[in-house]
Amino acid sequence: MDHRIAIIAGGTGLVGGELVQELLIDPSWDKVYLLVRKPLEWTHSKLELILTDWENLSEFPKGVTDAFCTLGTTIGKAGSKENFKKVDLEYPVRFAKAAKEKGVRSFFIVTALGADPNSFVFYNQVKGEVEAEISKLGFETFGIFRPSLLEGDRKEFRLGEKIGSKLAFLINPLLLGPLKKYRSIHAKTVAKSILNLAWSDKKGNHIIESDRIAALGSSSARANLENLI
């Protein structure tokens, strides 16, 4: 697909930030729109910011081919389950609907390992619900990425994730076979895997769990995409 244009929601977060950088250096994408609440401190010739009010998502550019959603928070940061659902369910669905209305062909979202609308765990339930809602919209390509514990440098401190990262360093080598998907994974690897699936332009719905994210995000993945997707 020539002259591809991307739009990203959540591009200032851990995975989103890595994804923005990958898109900007990849010649397959001519332009990158980023939905933000306030201006960034840096610029790029391919990047255009769209100041966004998520309660009134009205502006959506024409000509976008690929939409990426890496929106996400925690219940602690959101302050309540209701606010958590706004960020992790309502806003992504609004974004997806706006993308579909503008003729965007491909949509990619990061959820979480264990996402299931019928889960007894509230976090996993919401992640499963957003997957189900967006899957109904009928994008030509819909990629769902379910990473395990994310590694990387966050702007904000999360004690639970810091502890988890230390434990993961010890436990990862022990997680073999079907347990490999529970290994922690770096945000840059997740970003590269999303970009590789988008670059492949493979139609249909794709659920990529953490072990496959690691393979799809490897440096050699583009030479072997047919066997990885």
Secondary structure, DSSP 4 states (H G I P E B T S, - for coil): --SEEEEEESTTSHHHHHHHHHHHH-TTEEEEEEEESS--S---TTEEEEE--TTS-----TT--EEEE-----HHHHSSHHHHHIIIIIHHHHHHHHHHHTT--EEEEE--TT--TT-SSHHHHHHHHHHHHHHTT--SEEEEEE-SSEES--SS--HHHHHHHHHHHHHGGG--GGGGGGS-EEHHHHHHHHHHHHHHT--EEEEEEHHHHHHHTSTTGGGGGGGT-
